[in-house]
Amino acid sequence: MAVCTLTALLCASAGAQASPGQAGAAAGRDAPTTARPLRSSAQPSSGAAAAAGKPVPHSDDWQGPFVTRPKQPEVNYPRGEVCPFPTHAEFPVVDMVQKTWKNSAGDPVYAIISGPLIMEVTNKDTGKTIRRDLSGTGSLSYPDPGTTTRVLSGGDWGVGLHTDDRPAHNKWLVSRGYMAVRITESGGETQRELLALEGLYEDLCKTLAP
């Protein structure tokens, strides 16, 4: 959520579907037993601090914020890539603002993304469609500036975990508590690693199942 741009918190099919969000739908209550705490380098509390109006993490060589308005392309997952059935997602409302800080080399190190985002997801086999309000605030951090590795985190957002992802895979999670995912790219392949999942969440694959 097509290759996702590094400026967008909600990525298309080659990345993690991630977006800030607010509680809305029925949610599961148990996080995967393999979920583990976010590493300190990923700045787990940054998004919450920004949302509360507190100062964001800062270093003397940081520059910015640079303000952009990321777009969100439609998402299509083939059968078995995330859910057992093919899915399509579109975004009738996208009005996000991204504030990005960069280091002296011009590499992004941290970003806050907030604003309205509405997602509609369809099971292409049955035609069943659900609508989720993913509006809110989330954070995007780069633990290794100069690389494409980034960590998406926040209180309410979603991620599509693919077959080859670990430890969790073949789930389309929408967190209603706290979730963090590390995204790495190597050799043209994208890997999503679930770092933390706490509190209520929904698996859209289960919600949309026949």
BELTAMO-V246715 format. One line per field, one symbol per residue. ss: DSSP state (H for helix, E for strand, L for the rest). psi: psi as a letter, one per 40 degrees, with the letter a starting at -180 (. if undefined). burial: b if it has 16 or more other ideal C-beta (glycine too) atoms within 10 Angstrom, else e. A space follows every 50 residues. Layout:
BEGIN
ss->???
psi->???
burial->???
END
This chain:
BEGIN
ss->LLLLLLLLLLLLLLLLLLLLLLLLLLLELLLLLLLLLLLHHHLLLHHHHH HLLLLLLLLLLLEEEEEELLLLLLEEELLLLLLLLLEEEEEEEEEEEEEE EELLLLLEEEEEEEEEEEEEEEELLLLLEEEEELLEEEEEELLLLLLLLE EEEELLLEEEELLLLLLLLLEEEEELLEEEEEEEEELLEEEEEEEEEELL EEEHHHHLLL
psi->.ihiieehdhiadeahhhiiiiidiiiiehiieeiiihideegdeddddd deeiiiiiideiiaihhigiihiihhhiheddieiiihhigdhhfihhhh iiaeeehidiihhiihhhhhhhheddehhihhhfiahiihigdgieiehi hhiidhaihhhideiidiifighhhechihhhhihhfeihhhhhdihiai ihhddddei.
burial->beebbbbbbbbbbbbbbbbbbebbeebeeebeeebeebeeebbbebbbeb beeeebeeeeeeeeeeebebebbebbbeeebbbebbbebbbeebebebbb bbbeeeebbbbbbbbebebebbbbeeeeebebbbbbbbbbbbeeeeeebb bbbbbbbbbbbbeebeebebbbbbbbbbbbbbbeeeeeebebbbbbbeeb bbbbbebbee
END
